[in-house]
């Protein structure tokens, strides 16, 4: 079952790139921890590494506040695995990345200074193979490694600065109306400046193609996936007429560039590299997520099974099981998943999904047994542990859920939805100090340092002097207070 992150405000997917442009223009979008570092003067050279890190943090704050995101642990776990399969082959100065999984069916991916890599759910829908999907990630990692965005930012500051008032008005209006209306209000010169800020040059694109192909080959993946993915984008461009796919609005693509990439890819050995099954399982999962309704998803996957040899395709059968789950046809979902597990013993995706079905049926003990057995074989696994926490919350066992969630927040401290879930579990367990601490970390990730400070002060007041936990809270409170003072004096 796809789990979406809580989103107090949402904006359409097309708003994201303009939002990034606003952030990178060093304007305080929020009164707390929203002042971006100066990019530098006309002769200052590229922005420094620490400045890139600060920019990346602010971009993530804005994404967390405004962009709809998918928090499904199975999909996120796959995205993390495939990204870090590529990372050792990428010439990155800093290999600590932050991933953002955007809930949009459009083709898009982006990478910005500070190691932020974003991927739309729609990339799974449009990339027919894992090699094609990985090629987009490799291309974005190449942009990041070559610091193309930083170079573009420096160029734009000297040649076409944004008119911030119009940009802010347009983005705020779009956030309020949840439409593209706000962007119609942005003056043409401002929109052009934003586009120029975000669009890579031909030379940068060619360099990212070349470096991306090397990344794919070095990581044991097929470089031919890149020209194949470009062809898919070109076909979508032709089908949509004058409306460019979102990705192409910032990554200009020409037929000559496609041909050049194809020629370069053919120079690598043809090793007949096969996709991993997990990619196709996640693709099926997201096809159900983006289906107009659960019954349409069921009809679609049932039709897939009518094709020759489709019964042997585990990804199609898995997609049908997820569709049955969403359509509340639980017994049918269980039948497929049990058969898949008989053929693929111990496969985590099938185990977690079977537990999700048992949870939906309120058969909590069965879900718990499935997940605990899986966790014994896969200690620390994110999707298993996350689903176990959900199981304990469903059973009213806040203390057990909190223990699982504390493990996850140590593994993935930047996932704000985990801190919210931890606060819920701590409240269920009547651990008020734990609630305040979890809420404080959530507030920090959302850029609201004053609220985090209040939460920590309340936690501090409830702890006796000399208690080890009070010392931990006091130290964290000092860090937050120091950051607030630095912002006030900047």
C-alpha positions in Angstrom: 0.0 0.0 0.0 1.4 3.3 -1.0 1.7 5.7 1.9 1.8 9.4 1.1 3.5 11.9 3.3 1.4 14.5 5.2 1.3 17.7 3.2 -0.2 20.8 4.8 0.2 22.6 1.4 0.7 21.1 -2.0 1.7 22.6 -5.3 1.5 21.0 -8.8 4.6 19.2 -10.0 5.3 22.0 -12.5 5.7 24.4 -9.6 8.7 22.6 -8.3 11.3 23.9 -10.6 10.2 27.5 -10.1 10.3 26.9 -6.4 13.9 25.7 -6.6 14.7 28.8 -8.6 13.3 31.0 -5.9 15.2 29.2 -3.2 18.4 29.5 -5.1 18.0 33.2 -5.5 18.9 33.6 -1.8 15.5 35.1 -0.7 14.1 34.3 2.8 11.0 32.2 2.0 10.3 31.6 5.7 11.2 33.7 8.8 13.3 30.9 10.3 16.3 29.3 8.8 15.4 30.4 5.3 18.2 32.8 4.5 20.4 31.3 1.8 24.1 32.0 1.6 25.3 34.6 -0.8 26.3 33.0 -4.1 29.2 35.4 -4.5 30.0 38.4 -6.6 30.8 38.9 -10.2 34.3 37.6 -9.8 33.8 35.2 -6.9 34.1 31.9 -8.7 32.0 28.9 -7.9 30.1 28.7 -4.7 31.8 27.0 -1.8 31.0 23.5 -0.7 29.5 24.7 2.6 27.3 27.1 0.7 26.1 24.3 -1.5 25.3 22.3 1.6 23.3 25.2 3.1 21.4 25.7 -0.2 20.6 21.9 -0.3 19.2 22.1 3.2 16.9 25.0 2.3 15.8 23.2 -0.9 14.8 20.2 1.2 13.0 22.4 3.7 10.9 23.8 0.9 10.3 20.4 -0.7 9.2 19.0 2.6 6.8 21.9 3.1 5.3 22.1 -0.3 5.9 19.3 -2.7 3.7 16.1 -2.5 5.9 13.1 -1.8 5.7 9.4 -1.6 6.8 7.8 1.6 6.2 4.2 0.7 9.2 2.5 2.3 9.5 -0.2 -0.4 9.7 2.3 -3.2 12.1 4.6 -1.3 14.3 1.6 -0.3 14.6 0.6 -4.0 15.4 4.2 -5.1 18.1 4.4 -2.4 19.6 1.0 -3.4 19.8 1.9 -7.2 21.1 5.4 -6.5 23.9 4.1 -4.2 24.7 1.4 -6.7 25.6 4.2 -9.1 27.3 6.6 -6.6 30.6 4.7 -6.2 31.1 5.2 -10.0 30.3 8.9 -9.9 33.1 11.4 -9.5 31.3 13.1 -6.6 33.2 15.2 -4.0 30.5 14.3 -1.4 28.7 11.0 -1.7 26.2 11.7 1.1 23.0 12.3 -0.9 19.5 13.2 0.2 16.7 11.6 -1.9 13.3 13.2 -2.5 10.6 11.0 -4.1 8.0 13.4 -5.6 4.4 12.2 -5.9 3.8 13.2 -9.6 3.1 11.0 -12.6 5.2 13.3 -14.9 8.7 12.4 -16.1 11.1 14.3 -14.0 14.3 14.1 -12.0 16.6 16.8 -10.6 19.8 17.3 -8.7 20.8 20.5 -7.0 23.8 21.7 -4.9 24.1 20.1 -1.5 23.6 16.5 -2.8 19.8 16.7 -3.3 18.5 14.2 -5.8 14.8 14.2 -6.6 12.8 11.7 -8.7 9.2 11.8 -9.7 7.1 8.6 -9.3 6.3 9.1 -13.0 9.8 8.2 -13.9 9.0 4.6 -12.9 5.9 4.7 -15.1 7.8 5.9 -18.2 11.1 4.0 -18.0 10.3 0.5 -19.3 13.5 -1.0 -18.0 15.8 -0.6 -15.0 18.6 0.5 -17.4 16.5 3.4 -18.7 15.5 4.4 -15.2 19.1 4.3 -13.9 20.3 6.3 -16.9 18.3 9.3 -15.7 19.8 9.0 -12.2 23.3 8.6 -13.7 22.7 11.8 -15.8 21.6 13.7 -12.7 24.6 12.5 -10.7 26.8 13.6 -13.5 25.3 17.1 -13.3 26.0 17.1 -9.6 29.5 15.8 -9.9 30.4 18.4 -12.5 28.7 21.2 -10.4 26.7 22.4 -13.4 24.0 23.9 -11.3 26.5 25.9 -9.3 28.1 27.2 -12.5 24.7 28.2 -13.9 23.8 30.0 -10.7 27.0 32.0 -10.9 26.3 32.9 -14.5 22.7 33.9 -13.8 23.7 36.2 -10.9 25.9 38.2 -13.3 23.6 38.2 -16.3 19.9 37.8 -15.4 18.9 38.2 -11.7 15.4 37.2 -10.8 12.8 39.8 -9.9 11.9 38.2 -6.6 8.6 39.9 -5.8 6.9 38.6 -8.9 8.3 35.1 -8.4 7.1 35.0 -4.7 3.6 36.2 -5.7 3.3 33.5 -8.4 4.5 30.7 -6.2 2.4 31.7 -3.2 -0.7 32.0 -5.5 0.0 28.5 -6.9 0.4 27.0 -3.5 -2.9 28.5 -2.3 -4.9 27.6 -5.4 -3.1 24.3 -6.0 -2.9 25.1 -9.7 -0.7 26.8 -12.3 -2.6 30.0 -12.1 0.1 31.7 -10.1 2.7 31.2 -12.8 0.5 33.0 -15.3 0.9 36.0 -13.0 4.7 36.0 -13.3 6.0 38.6 -15.8 7.6 37.2 -18.9 11.0 38.4 -18.1 10.8 36.8 -14.7 9.7 33.5 -16.0 12.4 33.6 -18.6 15.0 34.3 -15.9 13.7 31.4 -13.9 13.9 29.1 -16.9 17.4 30.3 -17.7 18.4 29.6 -14.1 17.2 26.0 -14.3 17.9 25.1 -17.9 21.3 23.4 -18.5 23.3 24.5 -21.5 24.0 22.2 -24.4 27.6 21.8 -23.3 26.6 20.9 -19.8 24.1 18.4 -21.1 26.7 16.8 -23.4 29.1 16.6 -20.5 26.4 15.0 -18.3 25.6 12.5 -21.0 29.2 11.5 -21.4 29.9 11.2 -17.6 26.5 9.5 -17.1 27.4 6.8 -19.6 30.6 6.1 -17.8 28.8 5.9 -14.5 26.4 3.4 -15.9 29.1 1.2 -17.4 31.2 1.3 -14.3 28.3 0.4 -12.1 27.6 -2.7 -14.2 24.5 -1.3 -16.0 23.8 -0.9 -19.7 24.7 2.6 -21.1 22.3 1.9 -24.0 19.5 2.7 -21.5 20.3 6.4 -21.8 19.5 6.8 -25.5 16.5 4.5 -25.1 15.2 6.8 -22.3 15.8 9.9 -24.4 13.8 8.3 -27.3 10.9 7.8 -24.8 11.1 11.4 -23.9 11.2 12.5 -27.5 8.1 10.4 -28.3 6.3 11.9 -25.4 7.3 15.4 -26.5 5.8 14.7 -30.0 2.6 13.3 -28.5 2.2 16.3 -26.2 2.6 18.9 -29.0 3.8 22.2 -27.6 3.7 21.0 -24.0 7.2 19.8 -23.1 7.6 16.9 -20.6 8.6 18.4 -17.4 12.1 17.0 -17.6 12.8 18.5 -21.0 12.0 22.0 -19.8 15.3 22.0 -17.8 17.2 19.4 -19.8 16.9 20.5 -23.5 17.0 17.4 -25.8 17.5 17.4 -29.5 17.6 14.6 -32.1 21.2 15.2 -32.7 22.0 14.8 -29.0 20.0 11.5 -28.9 22.0 10.3 -31.9 25.3 11.3 -30.3 24.4 9.5 -27.1 23.4 6.4 -28.9 26.7 6.4 -30.8 28.7 6.8 -27.6 26.7 4.1 -25.9 27.4 1.6 -28.7 31.1 2.0 -28.0 30.7 0.2 -24.7 30.8 -3.7 -24.7 27.4 -5.2 -25.2 27.1 -7.5 -22.2 23.3 -8.2 -22.3 22.7 -6.9 -18.8 19.4 -7.9 -17.4 17.1 -5.8 -15.1 16.7 -6.6 -11.5 13.3 -7.9 -10.6 12.8 -5.3 -7.9 12.6 -2.5 -10.4 9.6 -4.1 -12.1 7.9 -4.8 -8.8 8.2 -1.2 -7.8 7.0 -0.1 -11.2 3.9 -2.2 -10.9 3.3 -0.9 -7.4 3.4 2.7 -8.7 1.2 1.8 -11.7 -1.5 0.9 -9.1 -0.8 4.1 -7.2 -1.4 6.3 -10.3 -4.3 4.3 -11.6 -7.6 6.4 -11.7 -9.2 4.0 -9.2 -8.5 0.6 -7.6 -11.0 -1.1 -9.9 -9.3 0.3 -12.9 -6.0 -1.0 -11.6 -7.5 -4.4 -11.2 -8.9 -4.4 -14.7 -5.5 -3.2 -16.1 -3.5 -5.9 -14.5 -6.0 -8.6 -15.2 -5.8 -7.6 -18.8 -2.0 -7.8 -18.6 -2.3 -11.4 -17.4 -4.3 -12.4 -20.5 -1.2 -11.8 -22.6 1.0 -14.8 -23.7 3.3 -16.0 -21.0 2.1 -13.2 -18.6 1.4 -15.8 -15.9 5.1 -16.3 -15.6 5.7 -12.6 -15.0 6.0 -12.1 -11.3 5.9 -8.3 -11.6 2.5 -8.4 -13.3 1.1 -10.8 -10.8 2.5 -8.7 -8.0 0.9 -5.6 -9.5 -2.4 -7.4 -9.5 -2.0 -8.4 -5.9 -1.4 -4.7 -5.0 -4.5 -3.7 -7.1 -6.6 -6.3 -5.2 -5.3 -4.9 -1.9 -6.3 -1.4 -2.9 -9.7 -2.7 -4.1 -10.2 -4.6 -0.9 -10.3 -8.0 -2.6 -8.0 -9.3 0.2 -8.4 -13.0 -0.3 -7.4 -12.7 -4.0 -4.3 -10.6 -3.0 -3.3 -13.2 -0.4 -3.6 -16.1 -2.9 -1.3 -14.4 -5.4 1.2 -13.3 -2.7 1.4 -16.8 -1.1 2.1 -18.2 -4.5 4.8 -15.7 -5.2 6.4 -16.4 -1.9 6.3 -20.1 -2.6 8.4 -19.4 -5.7 10.5 -16.7 -4.2 11.0 -17.6 -0.5 12.1 -14.7 1.7 11.5 -12.0 -0.9 11.0 -8.9 1.3 8.6 -7.1 -1.1 6.2 -10.0 -1.1 6.5 -10.5 2.7 5.8 -6.8 3.4 2.9 -6.6 1.0 1.4 -9.8 2.5 1.7 -8.2 5.9 0.0 -5.1 4.5 -3.0 -7.2 3.4 -3.2 -8.9 6.8 -3.2 -5.4 8.4 -6.0 -4.2 6.1 -7.9 -7.3 7.2 -7.2 -6.4 10.8 -5.4 -9.8 11.3 -2.7 -8.1 13.2 -1.1 -11.2 14.8 -0.6 -12.7 11.4 1.0 -9.5 10.1 3.3 -9.4 13.1 4.5 -13.0 12.7 5.2 -12.5 9.0 7.2 -9.3 9.7 9.1 -10.5 12.7 10.2 -13.6 10.9 11.3 -11.4 8.0 13.2 -9.1 10.3 15.0 -11.9 11.9 16.5 -12.7 8.5 17.0 -9.1 7.5 17.9 -7.1 10.6 17.4 -3.3 10.3 15.6 -3.5 7.0 13.6 -0.3 6.5 10.4 -1.6 4.8 10.0 -4.5 7.3 10.7 -2.3 10.4 8.4 0.5 9.2 5.6 -2.0 8.6 6.2 -3.6 12.0 5.8 -0.1 13.5 2.5 0.4 11.7 1.4 -3.0 12.9 2.1 -2.2 16.6 0.4 1.2 16.3 -2.7 -0.6 14.8 -2.6 -2.9 17.8 -2.3 0.0 20.3 1.2 -0.9 21.3 2.9 2.5 21.3 6.0 1.5 23.2 6.9 -1.3 20.7 6.1 0.9 17.7 8.3 3.7 19.2 11.2 1.3 19.6 11.1 0.4 15.9 10.6 4.0 14.9 13.6 5.2 17.0 15.7 2.7 15.1 14.5 4.1 11.8 15.1 7.7 12.7 18.7 6.8 13.5 19.0 5.2 10.1 17.1 7.9 8.2 17.1 11.1 10.3 16.1 13.2 7.3 12.7 11.5 6.8 10.4 13.8 8.5 7.4 11.5 8.3 9.2 9.0 10.6 9.5 11.7 13.3 5.8 12.4 13.1 5.0 8.7 13.3 7.4 8.4 16.3 5.6 11.3 18.0 2.3 9.5 17.5 3.8 6.3 19.0 5.3 8.0 21.9 2.0 9.7 22.7 0.3 6.3 22.5 2.9 5.1 25.0 2.3 8.1 27.2 5.9 9.2 26.9 5.4 12.9 26.8 9.1 13.7 26.7 9.5 11.5 23.7 6.6 13.3 22.0 8.3 16.6 22.5 11.7 15.4 21.3 10.2 13.8 18.1 8.2 16.8 17.3 11.3 19.0 17.7 13.2 17.0 15.2 10.2 17.2 12.8 10.1 20.9 13.2 13.9 21.2 12.5 13.5 19.4 9.2 10.5 21.7 8.3 12.7 24.7 9.0 10.7 25.9 12.1 13.5 26.3 14.6 11.4 28.3 17.1 8.8 25.6 17.4 11.6 23.0 17.8 13.1 25.2 20.6 9.7 25.3 22.4 9.3 21.5 22.1 12.7 20.9 23.6 12.2 23.4 26.4 9.0 21.6 27.3 10.8 18.3 27.2 13.6 19.8 29.4 11.0 21.0 32.0 9.6 17.5 32.4 13.0 15.8 33.1 14.7 15.9 36.6 18.0 17.7 37.0 20.9 15.3 36.5 19.0 12.8 34.4 21.0 11.6 31.4 18.1 12.2 29.1 17.9 15.8 30.3 21.5 16.4 29.4 20.8 15.1 25.8 17.8 17.4 25.5 19.8 20.4 26.9 22.6 19.8 24.4 20.2 19.6 21.5 18.4 22.7 22.7 21.7 24.6 22.8 22.3 23.6 19.2 18.9 24.9 18.0 19.3 28.1 20.0 22.7 28.7 18.5 21.3 28.3 15.0 18.5 30.7 15.8 20.9 33.3 17.1 23.1 32.9 14.0 20.1 33.5 11.8 19.0 36.6 13.8 22.5 38.1 13.4 23.0 37.3 9.8 
